[in-house]
Amino acid sequence: MNPSFLALRRGGLLALNLFVAFTLVACSTGDGDASEPAGGRATVSGGAVEITAADLAFPVTTIQATAGAAFTITLVNNDSVPHNISIYTEEGGELLAEGTVINGGETVELRVEALDAGEYHFMCDLHPDDMNGTLVVEG
Ligand SMILES: [Cu+2]
């Protein structure tokens, strides 16, 4: 086999590997956007945090707050169906703050009284399986 032929083969394999790697990255990114929560994090700042609802999902799945300080969650409904956001002690637990259900295009505020450090559950009461996350309160 002559050397230039080998070089050509290697080049071809490298290009194929790059193509496969790129395709895998593109696919996993696409799946994340389409079917799973993006896993975003929002931190309460100045006593307030904003959460958007879109495509039957909360892009934010972790809200971070400070123990002992009340705060406000602003829910922006960018969807075509109604949503709310409520806080529970845990999944299936006791209701701590019940959010008003709003239609698409509307915005509402939910006041959450001061909480002890710990992990709490937030969800849309209309779509609890698709729209939920963890409220992390740190002291
Ligand atoms: Cu909902």
Residues whose N, C-alpha, C, O or C-beta is under 5 A from the ligand:
A	BS01	CU	P82 H83 N84 C124 L126 H127 M131
